[in-house]
Amino acid sequence: MISIGATALTFLDRATKVTGMATNIKSWVKDMLPTQHKEVRLLLGRLCCRIDAITRPLQYCWLWATDKESCVSDTVYHCRKTLLRVEKFISSLVQESNGRSSSSSSSSSSSVHRAYTKEEMLQELRNHLSDLDFCVQSLSLSLHIISSTQQQHQQQHQL
């Protein structure tokens, strides 16, 4: 039998990993910014702002929804998946950037990811920004649902 304390710690640990993931993304972006085109730098900066905007609300919703059957759980799941996709994309950009700086003389056909063109990178960033904007809106709605639910519980206990 799993103890409630252990389960709560597991969820807290997973929710805390969201902060670590967000920190990784922002750190990678900061390291990459000087090497990118102006438009790419602008979109990367916006991406970091969106990640800042969703990290704490995502953690709160995640912890709130751990023991409840709620639509908030679905929002948490999809926002987390979005963050994982963004992390994977930024990680591939970092690998590409590191590969470019370490071996600028020849293009290696053995690399895992082919290099993004500027246009492809811009389109990917726009797509991720759109997904993160949706996450911001979804989390805002989820926080409203949580607030309404808590108010209903308080009113029921007062009666």
BELTAVEN-V950755 format. One record per helix or strand of 3 or more residues. SS is the DSSP state (A for helix, B for strand). FROM is the first residue (numbers start at 1). LEN is the number of residues. If there is no record, write none. Layout:
# BELTAVEN-V950755
ss = [SS	SS]
from = [FROM	FROM]
len = [LEN	LEN]
This chain:
# BELTAVEN-V950755
ss = [A	A	A	A]
from = [4	38	71	118]
len = [32	28	32	41]
